Amino acid sequence: MTKKLFIGLLLMFCHATASAATPSLIVQDIGGATQSIPLGSIGKLTFASAQVQAHTANDVIPFPINNIGKITFGEMLITNTAAGGAADIALYPNPATDIICIDAPEGSAVTIVDLYGRSVWAKDVSPLQQINVSALPAGVYIIKINTPDNGIITKKIIKQ
């Protein structure tokens, strides 16, 4: 697995429980020094050349990939807040080639996001909705489901 893909997966899947503390991105270099950036100040994270870049309102903070020891999220948001939880959302087949089926509550809004954080598909869905993913490049995608009761559920899908 490439370092870029590993860091992208790490950024998408590192979730901790919410609390009163400020949610933050914590980058530890290979020497053990850490830098913490409040998530509210980060507009986006990008990969450029050999760097992970945190874009804030006034600055771009570069982190050289060859110097990153660990990236974590401190005091992160809860992504599974719907009543019943993620087990109530069926998403299949996974991996997929052309069509994925999603069984989400009526009135749910679904967004498919690539590992760079770009929305590649979004729509309100009905139960047992089919989504055509044949035009998407092969890779890993995050499915974000906003349920009618204001729950947010995230799932991973692999497009072959």
C-alpha positions as CSV (number, residue, x, y, z in Angstrom):
1,M,0.0,0.0,0.0
2,T,1.4,3.4,-0.9
3,K,2.1,6.0,1.8
4,K,-0.4,8.4,0.2
5,L,-3.2,5.8,0.2
6,F,-2.4,4.7,3.7
7,I,-2.6,8.3,5.0
8,G,-5.8,8.9,3.1
9,L,-7.4,5.9,4.6
10,L,-6.1,6.9,8.0
11,L,-7.6,10.4,7.7
12,M,-11.0,9.0,6.7
13,F,-11.3,6.2,9.3
14,C,-9.7,7.5,12.5
15,H,-12.6,8.3,14.6
16,A,-12.7,8.9,18.4
17,T,-15.6,9.7,20.6
18,A,-16.9,13.3,21.0
19,S,-16.4,15.3,24.1
20,A,-16.2,18.9,25.2
21,A,-12.6,19.3,24.1
22,T,-11.8,20.9,20.7
23,P,-11.7,18.4,17.8
24,S,-8.2,18.5,16.3
25,L,-5.9,17.0,13.8
26,I,-2.7,15.8,15.5
27,V,0.4,15.1,13.4
28,Q,3.4,13.4,15.0
29,D,6.7,13.4,13.2
30,I,9.1,10.5,13.2
31,G,11.1,12.2,16.0
32,G,8.0,12.3,18.3
33,A,7.2,16.0,18.1
34,T,3.5,16.8,17.6
35,Q,1.5,19.6,16.1
36,S,-2.2,20.0,16.8
37,I,-4.5,22.0,14.5
38,P,-8.2,22.6,15.5
39,L,-10.4,20.9,12.9
40,G,-12.7,23.9,12.8
41,S,-9.8,25.9,11.3
42,I,-9.0,23.3,8.6
43,G,-10.8,23.9,5.3
44,K,-9.4,20.8,3.6
45,L,-6.6,18.3,3.6
46,T,-4.8,17.7,0.3
47,F,-1.9,15.7,-1.0
48,A,0.6,17.7,-3.0
49,S,3.9,16.3,-4.3
50,A,5.4,14.7,-1.2
51,Q,3.3,16.5,1.4
52,V,0.0,16.4,3.2
53,Q,-1.3,19.9,3.4
54,A,-3.8,21.3,5.9
55,H,-5.5,24.4,4.4
56,T,-6.7,26.9,6.9
57,A,-8.4,30.3,6.2
58,N,-5.0,32.1,6.3
59,D,-2.4,29.5,5.6
60,V,-1.3,26.2,4.1
61,I,0.5,24.0,6.7
62,P,2.7,21.4,5.0
63,F,3.6,18.1,6.5
64,P,6.3,16.2,4.5
65,I,5.2,12.6,4.0
66,N,8.6,11.1,4.7
67,N,8.6,12.8,8.1
68,I,5.1,11.8,9.3
69,G,5.2,9.3,12.1
70,K,1.5,9.2,12.9
71,I,-1.7,11.2,12.1
72,T,-4.6,11.0,14.5
73,F,-7.8,12.9,15.3
74,G,-8.3,14.1,18.9
75,E,-11.8,14.3,20.3
76,M,-13.5,13.7,17.0
77,L,-17.1,13.7,16.0
78,I,-19.5,10.8,16.2
79,T,-20.3,9.5,12.8
80,N,-22.9,6.9,13.7
81,T,-25.7,8.7,15.5
82,A,-28.8,7.4,13.8
83,A,-31.2,5.4,15.9
84,G,-30.3,1.7,15.4
85,G,-26.9,2.6,14.0
86,A,-25.1,1.6,10.9
87,A,-26.3,-2.0,11.0
88,D,-29.7,-0.6,9.8
89,I,-28.1,0.6,6.6
90,A,-27.5,-2.1,4.0
91,L,-24.9,-1.4,1.3
92,Y,-24.1,-4.0,-1.3
93,P,-22.3,-5.5,-3.2
94,N,-19.0,-4.5,-1.8
95,P,-16.7,-4.4,-3.7
96,A,-18.8,-3.1,-6.6
97,T,-18.3,-2.7,-10.3
98,D,-21.3,-1.0,-11.8
99,I,-24.3,-0.8,-9.3
100,I,-24.5,-0.5,-5.6
101,C,-27.7,-1.0,-3.7
102,I,-28.4,1.0,-0.6
103,D,-31.2,0.3,1.8
104,A,-31.5,3.5,3.9
105,P,-34.5,5.1,5.6
106,E,-36.9,7.1,3.4
107,G,-35.7,10.7,3.0
108,S,-32.0,9.9,3.6
109,A,-29.4,12.0,1.7
110,V,-26.5,10.0,0.4
111,T,-23.1,11.5,-0.7
112,I,-20.2,9.5,-2.2
113,V,-16.9,11.1,-1.3
114,D,-13.4,10.1,-2.7
115,L,-10.4,9.8,-0.5
116,Y,-9.5,13.4,-1.3
117,G,-12.7,14.6,0.3
118,R,-14.4,15.5,-3.0
119,S,-18.1,14.8,-3.4
120,V,-18.5,12.6,-6.5
121,W,-22.2,11.8,-6.2
122,A,-25.0,13.1,-4.1
123,K,-28.8,12.5,-4.0
124,D,-31.8,12.0,-1.7
125,V,-32.5,8.2,-1.8
126,S,-35.5,6.0,-1.2
127,P,-35.3,2.5,0.4
128,L,-33.6,-0.1,-1.8
129,Q,-32.1,2.6,-4.1
130,Q,-29.7,1.5,-6.8
131,I,-26.7,3.8,-7.5
132,N,-24.8,3.6,-10.7
133,V,-21.0,3.8,-9.9
134,S,-19.7,2.6,-13.3
135,A,-18.4,6.0,-14.2
136,L,-16.3,6.3,-11.0
137,P,-12.6,5.3,-11.2
138,A,-11.6,2.2,-9.3
139,G,-10.7,2.9,-5.7
140,V,-12.0,3.4,-2.2
141,Y,-15.0,5.7,-1.5
142,I,-16.8,6.8,1.6
143,I,-20.6,6.7,1.6
144,K,-22.1,9.4,3.9
145,I,-25.7,8.9,4.8
146,N,-27.7,11.7,6.5
147,T,-30.8,10.1,7.9
148,P,-34.2,11.9,8.4
149,D,-33.6,11.9,12.2
150,N,-30.4,13.9,11.7
151,G,-28.1,10.9,12.1
152,I,-24.9,10.6,10.1
153,I,-23.6,7.2,9.1
154,T,-20.5,6.6,7.1
155,K,-19.5,3.4,5.2
156,K,-16.7,2.4,3.0
157,I,-17.2,1.0,-0.5
158,I,-14.6,-0.4,-2.9
159,K,-15.2,0.3,-6.6
160,Q,-13.4,-2.2,-8.8
